[in-house]
Amino acid sequence: MNNKMQEILEKQQEQKNPDTETDDVVQLVGFIVGNEEFAVPILSIQEIIKPIEYSRVPSTPNYVLGAFNMRGNVIPLINLRLKFGLPGRKDDEETRYIVIRDREEVCGFVIDRLTEAVRIKESDIDPTPETFNEDVNLIYGIGKKSDRLLTILRPAELLKRTF
């Protein structure tokens, strides 16, 4: 048997080998809040827009900025910096509103800036560390990319009303 045929047979054998990794890939959108990078599943994102005018709603926590009108729908607006206990900052050219939907719940979140769409293997996502409060299920896991870590958030938990 010639060398070329041997290489082809070896490749076919590797593909049949059950040890070969066949992981599911998760598609996420990454964004920055403060100095940290977070991500949410791409399918939970309804839209990403530049900041628009919103109306303040009285008697809500400081992280609830108010509500804005998007094509006839009134959507609550939450500042993730304030929700995560970080100091507020003035919007700049990189500030975006990321509109997230989970079933019937929809909300806009102020983020500092977008990073990129990320494809990550399920095996590269570690579960939430046990040192975190188990009552807060906001974090799905920690994604490991070659050069950084991503905190992956659960959209359903982000959208839960705590006020």
C-alpha positions as CSV (number, residue, x, y, z in Angstrom):
1,M,0.0,0.0,0.0
2,N,1.4,3.4,-0.9
3,N,1.8,6.2,1.7
4,K,-1.1,8.3,0.4
5,M,-3.5,5.4,0.8
6,Q,-2.2,4.7,4.3
7,E,-2.8,8.4,5.3
8,I,-6.3,8.3,4.0
9,L,-7.0,5.1,5.9
10,E,-5.5,6.6,9.1
11,K,-7.7,9.7,8.8
12,Q,-10.8,7.6,8.3
13,Q,-9.9,5.5,11.4
14,E,-9.4,8.7,13.5
15,Q,-12.9,9.9,12.4
16,K,-14.4,6.6,13.5
17,N,-12.5,6.7,16.8
18,P,-15.0,7.4,19.7
19,D,-12.3,9.4,21.5
20,T,-12.5,12.0,18.8
21,E,-14.1,15.1,20.3
22,T,-17.5,16.0,18.9
23,D,-18.6,18.8,21.1
24,D,-21.6,21.0,20.6
25,V,-20.7,24.6,19.8
26,V,-22.5,27.5,21.6
27,Q,-22.9,30.8,19.8
28,L,-22.7,33.9,22.0
29,V,-22.4,37.6,21.7
30,G,-19.7,39.1,23.9
31,F,-19.9,42.6,25.5
32,I,-18.0,44.6,28.1
33,V,-19.4,46.0,31.3
34,G,-16.8,47.8,33.4
35,N,-13.5,45.8,33.0
36,E,-15.2,42.4,32.5
37,E,-16.4,40.6,29.4
38,F,-19.8,38.9,29.5
39,A,-21.7,37.0,26.9
40,V,-25.3,35.8,26.3
41,P,-26.5,33.3,23.8
42,I,-27.0,34.8,20.4
43,L,-30.5,33.5,20.0
44,S,-31.7,35.5,23.1
45,I,-30.8,38.8,21.5
46,Q,-33.6,40.6,19.8
47,E,-31.6,43.6,18.8
48,I,-28.6,45.8,19.5
49,I,-29.0,49.5,19.1
50,K,-27.3,52.8,19.8
51,P,-28.6,54.6,22.8
52,I,-31.9,56.4,22.3
53,E,-34.1,58.6,24.4
54,Y,-35.8,57.0,27.3
55,S,-38.3,58.1,30.0
56,R,-37.4,57.8,33.7
57,V,-39.8,55.7,35.8
58,P,-40.2,56.8,39.4
59,S,-40.0,54.4,42.4
60,T,-37.6,51.9,40.8
61,P,-34.1,50.9,41.8
62,N,-31.3,53.1,40.6
63,Y,-30.2,50.6,38.0
64,V,-33.6,50.8,36.3
65,L,-33.1,53.8,34.1
66,G,-36.7,53.8,32.7
67,A,-38.3,52.7,29.5
68,F,-37.9,53.4,25.8
69,N,-40.1,53.0,22.8
70,M,-38.9,50.6,20.1
71,R,-41.2,50.3,17.1
72,G,-44.3,50.8,19.3
73,N,-43.2,48.5,22.1
74,V,-42.3,50.0,25.5
75,I,-39.2,48.2,26.8
76,P,-37.7,48.6,30.3
77,L,-34.0,49.8,30.3
78,I,-31.5,48.5,32.9
79,N,-28.0,49.8,33.3
80,L,-25.8,46.7,33.8
81,R,-23.0,48.7,35.4
82,L,-25.3,49.8,38.2
83,K,-27.0,46.4,38.5
84,F,-23.6,44.8,38.9
85,G,-22.6,47.3,41.6
86,L,-20.2,49.3,39.4
87,P,-20.1,53.1,39.3
88,G,-22.2,54.7,36.5
89,R,-20.6,56.4,33.6
90,K,-21.7,58.7,30.8
91,D,-22.6,57.1,27.5
92,D,-20.0,57.4,24.7
93,E,-19.8,56.3,21.1
94,E,-19.3,52.6,22.0
95,T,-22.3,52.4,24.4
96,R,-25.1,50.2,23.2
97,Y,-28.5,48.9,24.3
98,I,-28.7,45.1,23.9
99,V,-32.4,44.0,23.8
100,I,-32.8,40.5,25.2
101,R,-35.9,38.3,24.9
102,D,-36.7,35.1,26.8
103,R,-40.2,33.8,25.9
104,E,-42.5,36.8,26.6
105,E,-40.0,38.8,28.7
106,V,-38.1,41.6,26.9
107,C,-35.7,44.1,28.4
108,G,-33.0,46.5,27.2
109,F,-29.6,46.6,28.9
110,V,-27.0,49.3,28.7
111,I,-23.6,47.9,28.0
112,D,-20.3,49.7,27.7
113,R,-19.4,48.1,24.3
114,L,-19.8,45.1,22.2
115,T,-16.8,42.8,21.6
116,E,-17.6,40.0,19.1
117,A,-19.7,37.0,18.2
118,V,-18.1,34.0,19.9
119,R,-18.3,30.3,19.1
120,I,-17.2,28.2,22.0
121,K,-17.3,24.5,22.6
122,E,-19.6,23.3,25.4
123,S,-16.5,21.5,26.9
124,D,-14.7,24.9,27.2
125,I,-17.5,26.2,29.5
126,D,-16.9,25.5,33.2
127,P,-19.8,25.6,35.6
128,T,-20.3,28.5,38.0
129,P,-17.7,28.3,40.7
130,E,-19.1,27.0,44.0
131,T,-17.9,30.0,45.8
132,F,-20.6,32.1,44.1
133,N,-23.9,32.5,45.8
134,E,-26.1,29.6,44.7
135,D,-29.3,31.7,45.1
136,V,-28.1,33.9,42.2
137,N,-28.3,31.8,39.1
138,L,-27.4,34.7,36.8
139,I,-24.2,33.1,35.7
140,Y,-24.4,30.0,33.4
141,G,-20.7,29.4,33.4
142,I,-17.3,30.6,32.6
143,G,-16.2,30.3,28.9
144,K,-12.5,29.8,28.2
145,K,-11.2,31.3,25.0
146,S,-7.5,31.1,24.1
147,D,-6.7,34.5,25.3
148,R,-9.5,35.4,27.8
149,L,-12.4,34.3,30.1
150,L,-16.1,35.1,29.4
151,T,-18.7,35.1,32.0
152,I,-21.8,33.6,30.3
153,L,-25.1,35.0,31.7
154,R,-28.5,33.3,31.7
155,P,-31.0,35.5,29.8
156,A,-34.0,34.2,31.8
157,E,-32.2,35.3,35.1
158,L,-31.2,38.7,33.6
159,L,-34.8,39.3,32.8
160,K,-36.2,38.4,36.2
161,R,-37.7,41.3,38.0
162,T,-36.2,42.0,41.4
163,F,-38.1,45.2,42.1
